[in-house]
């Protein structure tokens, strides 16, 4: 069962951002937000979970004002993009990383773009951006990764032993990605007792710099006792769902009023969209992370590196930097051969481009200028050869 094309009211977009649907994108009708003008250097922005193209609304005008043509799609499984299978039991391969890269390349093809200035990914959009740059450096001239480090292609199927170890702790726990792979995860978030809007409010709050429990630091290894040091939105109590996990941390009305980075009318865009689509499309991505067929596709690239200019940006209060011990170091030292820096943004948690858009835009523009100079130099050298 595929989701039909919706007949919906226009999104409340900031000035300078426009929306359209691009048809014939690897089997999808892809909903796209756009800023700036075609013909300018192009940037592709890829969102994470539970987000939308709308998550880039604060960054897009800033990048467009700097002279870029900025495009941000609702990715497969999300928002107003249609043509994907809505069922839990759907074939997972279309949601696998290789096909998400195909989606990105097909979007460039549909827009007549041969090679773009950069691909920028946040949260689960970060590995998609990384794989775009690794597989298709001919199409993506630079990559900026946000909140989720990329350690390179996997060498094997992830071990499932950690789940038994977490469950055996004195306070029994489970990893959130394992929970997101369960059949009931979509329903427990979509129909939680507090309501969808309050669930999303608590979830966004708990992973932001506004929540005092976010004081991240490197963990010593992929062990249950170390992982259990992370907040419960990453390593959950064994018998709770995500809606129950974040419910005690719902901010007060006064705290919500102080949320300048996510006022209630903007949060309503997410709650209305996810009420319509559910979360299953995005949850399929998590299931692919442990699906043998999807992992085997990635293993074929073992040993490959990202060879275009790359950088990493995260909020200072973002546990995402450290949720997979060692990956931040491997990204900087091994996975990327043209590394251009790691940037930690004060006053931001996991939603760095929403919490601190001005600082994030400055870092990205500095990186993109340097990447353009690097690529110009490479092309000049090739021309002389």
C-alpha positions in Angstrom: 0.0 0.0 0.0 1.5 3.3 -1.1 0.6 6.7 0.4 -1.5 8.7 -2.1 -0.6 12.3 -3.2 -2.2 14.5 -0.5 -4.5 17.5 -1.2 -3.3 19.7 1.6 -3.1 23.4 2.6 0.1 25.2 1.9 2.7 25.0 4.7 3.4 28.2 6.7 6.8 28.9 5.2 9.1 31.8 6.1 9.6 34.4 3.4 11.9 33.3 0.7 11.0 29.6 0.8 8.7 28.0 -1.7 7.3 24.5 -2.1 6.7 22.3 -5.0 6.4 18.6 -6.0 9.0 17.0 -8.3 7.6 13.9 -10.0 9.5 10.8 -11.2 12.2 10.8 -8.5 13.1 7.1 -8.2 9.4 6.1 -8.0 8.5 9.0 -5.8 6.6 12.3 -6.1 9.0 14.3 -4.0 7.9 17.3 -2.0 10.6 19.9 -2.1 11.3 23.2 -0.3 13.4 25.6 -2.2 15.2 28.9 -1.6 17.4 31.0 -3.9 17.6 30.8 -7.6 18.3 28.0 -10.1 21.7 28.5 -11.7 23.4 29.4 -8.5 25.6 26.8 -6.7 23.2 24.3 -5.3 23.0 22.7 -1.8 20.9 19.6 -1.0 19.7 19.5 2.7 18.6 16.1 4.1 16.6 15.9 7.3 16.5 13.3 10.0 13.9 11.7 12.4 11.3 12.8 13.4 11.8 15.7 11.1 10.8 17.1 7.7 12.2 19.4 5.0 10.6 22.1 7.2 13.4 21.5 9.7 15.7 23.5 7.5 13.3 26.6 7.4 15.7 28.7 9.6 18.8 27.9 7.6 17.6 28.0 4.0 17.1 31.8 3.7 20.5 32.4 5.2 22.2 30.1 2.7 20.1 31.5 -0.2 21.1 35.1 0.8 24.7 34.0 0.5 24.2 33.1 -3.1 23.1 29.4 -3.1 20.2 27.6 -4.6 19.0 25.5 -1.6 16.8 22.5 -1.9 15.4 20.4 0.9 13.1 17.4 0.2 10.8 15.5 2.5 12.7 12.2 2.2 11.3 8.8 1.5 8.8 7.9 4.2 8.2 11.5 5.3 5.8 14.4 5.0 4.3 15.3 1.6 6.6 13.0 -0.5 4.5 10.1 -1.8 5.0 6.8 -3.5 6.4 4.8 -0.6 4.9 1.7 1.0 3.2 2.7 4.4 3.1 -0.8 5.9 5.3 -2.2 8.6 5.8 -5.4 6.6 6.8 -3.5 3.5 10.0 -4.5 1.7 12.8 -2.8 3.5 15.2 -2.4 0.6 13.5 0.7 -0.8 14.2 2.3 2.6 17.8 1.1 2.7 20.8 3.5 2.4 21.6 2.6 -1.1 18.1 3.5 -2.3 18.1 6.7 -0.3 21.2 7.7 -2.2 19.4 6.8 -5.4 16.6 9.1 -4.3 19.0 12.0 -3.9 20.7 11.4 -7.2 17.4 11.0 -9.0 16.2 14.3 -7.5 19.3 16.0 -9.0 18.6 14.4 -12.3 15.0 15.6 -12.3 16.2 19.1 -11.6 18.8 19.0 -14.3 21.7 19.3 -11.9 24.9 17.5 -12.8 27.1 18.3 -9.8 26.2 20.4 -6.8 28.2 22.4 -4.3 27.4 20.3 -1.3 25.1 17.9 0.5 24.3 18.6 4.1 22.6 16.1 6.4 21.3 16.2 9.9 20.6 13.3 12.3 19.6 10.3 10.1 20.1 12.6 7.1 23.8 12.7 8.0 24.6 9.2 7.0 22.6 9.6 3.8 24.6 12.7 3.0 27.8 10.8 3.8 26.9 7.9 1.6 26.0 10.3 -1.2 29.5 11.8 -1.0 31.2 8.4 -0.7 29.4 6.8 -3.6 29.0 9.8 -5.9 31.7 12.4 -5.6 31.0 13.2 -9.2 27.6 14.6 -8.1 28.4 16.0 -4.7 31.4 18.3 -4.4 31.4 18.6 -0.5 29.6 17.1 2.5 28.6 18.6 5.9 27.5 16.1 8.5 25.5 17.3 11.5 24.8 15.6 14.9 25.5 12.0 13.7 29.2 11.1 12.9 30.0 8.8 10.0 32.6 6.1 10.6 32.8 4.6 7.2 31.2 1.5 5.5 30.5 -1.4 7.9 32.7 -4.4 7.8 30.0 -6.8 9.2 26.4 -7.1 10.4 26.0 -5.3 13.8 26.1 -7.7 16.8 22.9 -8.1 18.6 24.6 -9.1 21.9 24.4 -5.6 23.2 20.6 -5.8 23.5 20.8 -8.8 25.8 23.4 -7.1 27.9 21.3 -3.9 28.2 18.3 -6.0 29.3 20.4 -7.7 31.9 21.5 -4.5 33.7 20.3 -3.9 37.3 18.0 -1.3 35.7 17.0 -3.2 32.6 17.4 -1.1 29.4 17.0 -1.2 25.6 18.6 0.8 22.8 16.2 3.2 21.2 17.0 1.9 17.7 16.0 -1.6 18.7 12.7 -0.2 20.0 12.2 1.8 16.8 12.4 -1.5 14.9 9.5 -3.0 16.8 6.0 -3.4 15.3 4.4 -1.3 18.0 6.8 1.7 17.9 4.8 3.7 15.5 1.5 3.3 17.3 2.9 4.1 20.8 4.3 7.4 19.6 1.4 8.3 17.3 -1.3 7.5 19.9 0.5 8.1 23.2 -1.7 9.1 26.2 -0.4 12.7 26.2 -1.3 13.2 22.5 1.0 13.6 19.5 1.7 17.3 19.9 2.7 16.9 23.5 4.8 13.9 22.7 6.8 15.8 20.0 7.1 18.8 22.3 8.7 16.6 25.0 10.9 14.7 22.6 12.3 17.9 21.0 12.7 19.5 24.4 14.5 16.6 25.9 17.1 16.4 23.1 17.7 20.2 23.1 20.1 22.4 25.0 17.0 23.5 27.0 16.9 20.2 28.9 19.4 20.2 31.8 20.2 16.5 31.5 22.2 17.0 28.3 25.8 17.1 29.3 27.5 14.8 26.8 31.0 13.3 27.0 32.8 10.5 25.2 31.9 6.9 26.3 34.6 4.3 26.8 33.2 1.6 24.6 30.2 -0.2 23.0 29.3 -1.8 26.4 26.0 -1.9 28.2 27.4 -0.2 31.3 28.8 2.7 29.2 25.7 3.1 26.9 23.5 3.2 30.0 25.1 6.5 30.9 23.3 8.2 28.1 19.8 9.8 28.6 16.8 7.6 28.4 15.8 8.8 24.9 18.8 6.9 23.6 19.0 4.0 26.1 15.4 3.5 27.3 14.0 1.6 30.2 13.1 -1.9 29.0 9.4 -1.7 29.7 8.7 1.8 28.4 7.9 3.2 24.9 9.3 6.5 23.7 6.2 8.4 24.5 6.3 7.2 28.1 10.0 7.9 28.2 9.8 11.6 27.4 6.4 12.4 29.0 7.9 13.3 32.4 10.1 15.9 30.7 7.3 17.8 29.0 8.2 21.5 29.4 6.0 23.8 31.4 3.9 26.4 29.5 6.5 29.0 30.6 9.3 26.9 29.1 7.3 26.5 25.9 6.8 30.2 25.7 10.6 30.6 25.9 11.2 28.2 23.1 12.1 30.8 20.5 13.7 28.2 18.3 10.5 26.1 18.2 7.3 28.0 19.0 4.1 26.2 19.3 2.8 27.1 15.8 6.0 25.7 14.2 5.8 22.5 16.3 2.2 22.2 15.0 3.6 21.7 11.4 5.3 18.5 12.6 2.4 17.3 14.7 -0.1 17.8 11.8 2.1 16.2 9.3 3.0 13.1 11.4 -0.7 12.7 12.5 -1.4 12.3 8.8 1.5 10.0 7.8 2.5 8.3 11.0 6.1 7.5 11.8 6.5 4.1 10.1 8.1 5.5 7.0 11.0 7.0 9.0 11.1 4.0 11.4 11.8 1.7 8.4 15.2 3.4 8.1 16.1 2.1 11.6 15.0 -1.4 10.7 17.3 -1.3 7.7 20.3 -0.7 10.0 20.1 -4.3 11.2 18.6 -5.9 8.0 21.1 -8.4 6.5 20.2 -7.4 2.9 20.6 -3.7 3.5 23.8 -4.1 5.5 25.2 -6.3 2.7 24.7 -3.6 0.2 26.9 -1.3 2.4 29.5 -3.9 3.0 30.3 -3.9 -0.7 32.0 -0.5 -0.1 34.2 -1.6 2.8 37.5 0.3 2.8 36.1 3.2 0.7 36.5 6.7 2.0 34.8 10.1 1.5 37.3 12.0 -0.6 35.5 15.3 -1.1 35.8 18.1 1.6 33.9 17.1 4.7 33.1 18.7 8.1 31.0 17.9 11.1 28.7 20.3 13.2 26.9 19.4 16.4 25.4 21.2 19.4 27.5 21.3 22.5 24.6 19.7 24.4 24.1 16.9 21.8 24.7 13.3 22.9 24.5 12.4 19.2 28.2 13.0 18.9 29.0 10.2 21.3 26.1 7.7 21.1 28.3 5.3 19.1 31.6 5.3 20.9 34.6 5.8 18.7 32.7 6.9 15.6 33.6 10.6 16.0 37.3 9.8 16.0 37.1 7.3 13.1 35.2 9.9 11.0 37.9 12.5 11.5 40.9 10.2 11.2 39.9 7.5 8.7 36.5 7.8 7.0 37.2 11.3 5.4 40.4 12.0 3.6 39.7 15.8 3.0 38.7 16.6 6.6 37.9 20.3 7.2 37.0 20.4 10.9 34.7 19.5 13.7 32.6 22.3 15.1 30.7 22.3 18.4 28.0 25.0 18.7 27.3 26.5 22.1 23.7 26.8 23.1 22.5 24.0 20.9 21.5 20.4 21.5 20.6 17.8 18.9 18.5 20.2 16.7 21.5 22.5 16.0 20.2 24.1 12.8 17.0 25.0 14.5 18.4 26.0 17.9 21.3 28.1 16.6 20.7 28.8 12.9 22.9 31.8 12.7 26.0 30.1 14.1 25.3 27.0 12.0 24.9 29.0 8.8 28.2 30.8 9.5 30.0 27.5 10.0 28.5 26.1 6.8 29.3 29.1 4.7 32.9 29.1 5.9 33.2 25.4 5.1 31.6 25.8 1.7 33.9 28.6 0.7 36.9 26.5 1.6 35.5 23.5 -0.2 35.0 25.5 -3.4 38.6 26.7 -3.3 39.8 23.2 -2.7 37.7 21.9 -5.7 38.9 24.7 -7.9 42.5 23.8 -7.1 41.9 20.1 -7.8 40.3 21.0 -11.1 43.1 23.3 -12.0 45.6 20.6 -11.3 43.7 18.2 -13.4 43.6 20.7 -16.2 47.3 21.0 -16.2 48.0 17.3 -16.2 
